[in-house]
Every structure is written in C-alpha cells, then in structure tokens.
C-alpha cells in the first residue's frame, strides 16, 4: 500500500492531498486507491494484427508486453463494425439496439463536396445531457481528456467533447478530416490549431503521367506535421500535467485507418521485406484513398509506430511513479479495412475470423483487448469472457469508485480484470448495423444478414470462422435468438433497421 508520505511526494504538495480528502478510517488519501485510467484505441486494427494475437509480419512488442504483464481477452467485441457508432457505444454503455448513433452519419449535410470542403465538418452529434464515460468520471473527481479521433459531433455542436465530459480535447472532431494524417489543422478544445501542412484532397489518384515506382511521385501526399505524432505529444503532456490526481485519458488513435501515410523512418523499418504493388489511389466518396508506393511496408510501419508510442506512454507512467496506480487498456474500434491499399489477406489481419470492417461477421466486430495494472492484474492472464464496448463505461465507473448510470446495457468486467469472483455474464451480446442483426448467446451466434429473412446460426466454439450454418439442426436456439433480436431493438427514427414488407 502507498504510504501517505509517498503519496504526498508524488502529488507534489500536501495541499493537493488535503484537497482530495481521506478514505474513512484509513488515514489514507482517497485518490490513493483510485487508479488512473488510460484507454488506447486503434482505428481499423484487425483482431490478428498484434503479435499477442498471432501476427507474424508486423512487430508490436509494447502492446504484446501489456498482454504478457496483464490480461488478454480472446472474445472481446467492439460496439459496431464502423467508427462512429462504435465510439458512441463505448462512451455511453448502450449497444446499437439502444444507442443514439448506430451508423456513420453526416448529420444531414447537404450541398458541396464533403470530402473537399472542410467547413462541412463533423458527424451527427450525440445529445446534450448524455451520460458518457467522461461525465461519469468527471463527477468522480477525475480529470478527463480525449485525444485523437472523436466522430460524435463537429465544432460547436452538442456532441463536442468538452460538452460530453472531457476537460480537454485535442485531435480530429470529424472522421472525414481524419482520412488525411497530414491535415491542415487539428482542434484543441474549441480552437482550431493550424499545422504546417498545406491542404490536399484525401481521395485522389496518382497523376496518370507519374511513375508509380518513383518516390518523388508521392511527395504531394505528405506534409510536415504527422498528426499521430502530435496526438502522442499531447497525451504525454496531459499525463505530466495531471500526475498528482486521478485522470482518465481516452486515446483513440487514427492508426492504421487509411489513407496509408507514415513518416519515412517507419516505412524504412519494413521496406524491402514484403512484395509490393503500388496503390495508385483514386477518386470517389471515400472508397478510394491517397496513393502509396509501398502499401505493405507503410501499413506495417503505421502499426509499429503506434506500438512504439504505446510504449512511450507506458514508459512515462513508470517514470512518474504511477505504474502501480494506472490501468492501461488497448483495443481497436472495429475490424480491419479492405480499401485504400490495405491488404488484410496478406497480413492475415482478421486471423481465422470471417469478414472485416463494415461487416457483422466476427472479423468485423471481434477486436483485440488487453489490459495491464501491476499488482492488481495477474500477468499472463487469458480470459474467454465475452465482453463488448458497452461494458467499458461500468468498468471505468467501478474502477473510479462511482456508479454507472442505471439502465445501460453494459456490466463491469472489473472482477475478471482482478481475478476475483462475482463476474456478471451477459445472457447475450447484440449488434445491429444498417439492415443486419447479430446476437451472440454463449457460444452460439445468430446472424440475420441484410436482405434475408432467415437467421443463420454458427457455433463459435467449434466454428470460429463461421463457415457452417447449423440453423436447421438447432431450431430452438434459432427461436431464442429471434426473440432476443426483437426484444433488444428499440426503433430509431434516425437509423431505421429493417423496412416493413409492403402488403400484397
């Protein structure tokens, strides 16, 4: 246990201790038993793209260390197979049958080119009064920050991070702007921070007269300031500035989301190790991204650069003497991308799973999840607990010594993290996306694909790759899943699920 003297030394002043009070009957500062929470989330990282999940080509030693020194979940899930709803689920504790945001949505933006006109910025904002992980931890006395990609409301809207429980924000408010890792600006709270990058369209092709094998052909698609590096610098400074009191750092990185861009020192780590076919880019509404000469080396370099910076975060925590008082999570927001030069088959990005981003198969929603808290989480633990993003808010709340809002879909996984009894287990996990519906119930997974009327059934214990539909042999299971699909869904005017049949 941390002594009062050591705590005062770490806090810097006795006044800091006095301000937070004491735990009744202990004589100890209340803050001494509440951990800092760092939640790092990659963007479009496949379940199989980390070494601790079987990746062979891409090096991720620092994230692998979190797993080795903590816990690795084999059956963890995102909130959705795409960005904005996954983030909404994570922060609010509601699955997509109940969540306000259930798909990527441009908030009824009309007119102009949303891929070129940066004034058309932001996705549909979450509502005022929403209880988020940020507001819950603010109420518990935590300093809170979101640094990275937001996607839940543009500048000046009700969904802006500072209006949703975060004392500090730095990064991209708009997901579309984040398609370029060399943007002309980022946001710090409600202020636009101009960067040393000239604007260029994030969805364009290599000029027809350019040599795709000449590095000089790609100079127009880079800038001077790489956004990921700026996000890391901001995160490290937030940790330094708030080391004397509990903090919650939500760190949704933009890597490895396309466009494929990374500084040359990260490309060099892998260049020449893989076969390469230049990706020439293209135009369109988001399906094509910036060209890249070495897409394999660039993609691997992006992930390894992110892993390097996860290591920098952990090193700073240790340096400040906060290691035993900090729990670090690492995960991804959904499955791997398949456009813009990404090659999930080459990297086996989804491992043995079927599907990818924007699909409700396991490859689209099952994600890596590792956590480390020295002295609290037993090193090398592997958990097969089915858990999903809606469990994070109640988990953060319990760690912070406060209560989660009533009526949400999530349950705390703190008992599993700490290896103690009493873990609540979901009867089922539920997703809906556009017109597809999914239920996981134990090892059973029912999928009602868009445009179909019959539920497909898979046994994940024996068929994790979802290759054999066993619905016909298990009618009672299908009936139970059908009932759950009906009861777990609340209609949304913004995101209607399935059109009713027109009477004959």
Buried (B, 14 or more C-beta within 10 A) or exposed (E): EBEBEEBBEBBEEEEBBEBBEBBEEEEBBBBBBBBBBBBBBBBBBBBBBBBBBEBEBBBBBBBBBBBBBBBBBBBBBBBBBBBBBBBBBBBBBBBBBBBBBBBBBBBEBEEEEBBBEBEBBBBBBBEEEBBBBBBBBBBBBBBBBBBBBBBBBBBEBBBBBBBBBBBBBBBBBBBBBBBBBBBBBBBBEEEEEEBEBEEBEBBBBBEEEBEBEEEEBBEBBBBEBBBBBBBBBBBBBBBEEBBBBBBBBBBBBBBBBBBBBBBEEBBEBBBEEBEBEBBBBBEEEBEBBBBBBBBBBBBBBBBBBBBBBBBBBBEBBEEBEBBEBBBBBBBBBBBBBBBBBBBBEBBBBBBEBBBBBBBBBBBBBBBBBBBBBBEBBEEEBEBEBBBBBBBBBBBBBBBBBBEBBEEBBBBBBBBBBBEEEEBEEBEBBBBBBBBBBBBBBBBBBBBBBEEEEEBBBBBBEEBBBBEEBBBEEBEEBBEBBBEBBEEBBEEBEEBEBBEEEEEE
